[in-house]
Amino acid sequence: MSRTYLIVDDNLAFAENLAEIIVDSGDQAMVAEGGERALELVREHRFDALVCDMRMPVMGGAEVVHRVRALDPGLPAVVVTAYTADEDLAAARQEGLLGILPKPVPVPRLLALLSSARRQGLVALVEDDRALADNVTEVLHAHGFAVVTAGSVTETERLGDVHPFAALVDLRLPGGADGEAMRRLAAKFPSLPMLVMTGHDLPAPLEPAAFFRKPFDTQQLVATLDRLYQARAHA
C-alpha cells in the first residue's frame, strides 16, 4: 500500500528532488517550502511521516515539528540538518523523533526510516547510560519507533507535550530514589505500559508490562514493544 510523506524545506529544489526520489520508490510525497504551508497541508491530508529541515526562516524545524504534532500527535518525524549542535535540534529531540539525518541526506537511510515509520509509535526511553540509550534508540528507529529520551528522574518531569504508547525505564537513575522515574511517568501518563530495564536486584514500584535484566537482547525488547503496539492498534 502506497504511503504519503510531507517534506518541509525552504530549499524548494532539494525538497522537490527528494519528493521525486520518494515517488520513484513507489510512494507519494508533498512539499512545503515553510512551516505555515506545512500546517495547511497537515490540516488537509493524513501523512505517514514528516521530513523536516531544521534551519528555515520564519519558522524553524523544531517549531514546525511541535506545531504539526499539535495537529497530528501520532505523526512520525525525521529531521535533516547540517548543524548537529544546533539548539533547534535539541528542542526537536524533545518532541520525539524517528530519526536525525545529516545533509546531504543519505537517501537509502531516509527511505528505510520512512518505509518502517509507525504512526502513534513514540517510545519514552528513560536511561542514564548514554551509550545504552543511543544503542536502544538506534535499534528502535530501525523498527519504525520514534523515541524521546530522558537521562534522570528530573528530566522525566521535563518530557514535553508528547504522546508515547510505551516507556522503557531504568529503575536506578540520578535525581531521585530507585523507581521514582517510573512513578513520575505513571503520574504524567496514566495507564502507560512500562518496560523495566535494570542491572540491579530492585523491586519495581509498579507492575511493569515486561522486565529486562541488563544486558538484555534488544530484539526481544523490540518484539515486546511490537506486541504492545499491535495490541493498541487493534484495541
PyMOL commands that set and color helices and strands:
alter all, ss='L'
color gray80, all
select helices_A, chain A and resi 12-24+35-44+61-71+87-93+107-116+130-142+153-157+180-188+218-233
alter helices_A, ss='H'
color red, helices_A
select strands_A, chain A and resi 4-8+28-32+49-53+77-81+99-102+122-126+146-150+166-170+194-198+210-213
alter strands_A, ss='S'
color yellow, strands_A
deselect
rebuild
show_as cartoon
